[in-house]
């Protein structure tokens, strides 16, 4: 009886400790929300190590992944809906640099709905293009 109770108690303790240790790895807000960048953004460059900045029709690359992608929205006179790899990330004002978040995909394709501008591309490690 004592052994069974001890095993049950130790299993519960182990489960509790595991949950606490893993909770640091499993955060819901690990990716920054896409947002308009105020002023000069830190670390953004046309071809960077940790980030890349692109505009419609442009391309960039990162030497590491994940890569923070900054995108200059087209100046079309109305807010634009930005799509990254077929997922809508948000609607942003025209002509602004926005932080789209962090990406790992070998090629990240950025498009804007109903803006009539070409896609932008960011290449990451592992892509032979």
SVG drawing of the C-alpha trace seen along z (x, -y; Angstrom):
<svg xmlns="http://www.w3.org/2000/svg" viewBox="-9 -58 33 60">
<polyline fill="none" stroke="black" stroke-width="0.4" points="0.0,0.0 2.7,-2.5 4.7,-1.7 1.6,-2.3 0.9,-5.6 4.5,-6.7 4.5,-5.8 1.3,-7.8 2.6,-10.8 5.9,-10.8 4.2,-10.5 2.0,-13.5 5.1,-15.5 7.0,-14.5 4.1,-15.6 3.8,-18.9 7.5,-19.6 7.4,-18.7 4.5,-21.1 6.4,-23.9 9.6,-23.2 7.7,-23.0 5.6,-26.1 8.6,-28.3 8.9,-26.7 5.2,-26.7 4.3,-30.4 1.4,-31.6 2.9,-35.0 6.3,-33.8 5.9,-35.5 5.5,-39.3 2.3,-40.6 2.6,-42.3 2.8,-46.0 3.7,-49.3 7.3,-50.2 7.7,-53.7 10.9,-55.5 14.0,-53.5 13.7,-49.8 16.6,-48.0 18.4,-45.3 16.5,-45.6 18.6,-45.6 18.1,-44.7 20.2,-41.6 20.7,-40.8 21.7,-38.2 18.6,-38.3 16.2,-40.4 15.4,-41.5 13.4,-44.5 11.6,-44.2 9.1,-46.1 6.7,-45.1 8.6,-43.4 11.8,-43.2 13.7,-40.3 15.9,-39.9 17.7,-37.2 18.6,-36.3 21.7,-34.4 19.8,-32.8 16.4,-31.5 14.2,-32.6 14.3,-35.9 12.3,-39.0 10.7,-40.4 10.0,-44.0 7.8,-45.0 7.1,-48.4 3.5,-48.4 2.7,-49.9 1.6,-53.5 -1.8,-52.9 -3.9,-55.4 -5.8,-52.9 -5.0,-50.3 -3.7,-47.0 -4.2,-43.5 -0.8,-41.7 -0.5,-38.0 2.5,-35.9 2.7,-32.4 -1.0,-32.3 -1.9,-33.5 -3.4,-36.9 -1.2,-38.7 -3.1,-42.0 -4.3,-45.2 -1.8,-48.1 -1.8,-51.7 -0.2,-52.4 3.4,-53.5 4.5,-52.3 7.2,-49.8 5.6,-47.0 7.1,-44.2 5.5,-41.0 7.1,-38.8 9.6,-35.9 9.7,-33.3 11.6,-30.0 10.4,-29.1 13.2,-28.7 11.3,-31.1 8.7,-33.5 6.3,-35.1 4.7,-38.4 1.7,-39.7 -1.0,-42.3 -4.6,-41.8 -6.2,-44.2 -3.1,-46.5 -1.9,-45.5 1.7,-45.2 4.2,-42.3 5.0,-39.9 8.1,-40.3 10.4,-37.4 12.7,-36.6 15.1,-33.6 16.5,-31.9 19.2,-29.3 18.6,-26.0 17.2,-27.5 19.3,-27.0 17.6,-29.8"/>
</svg>
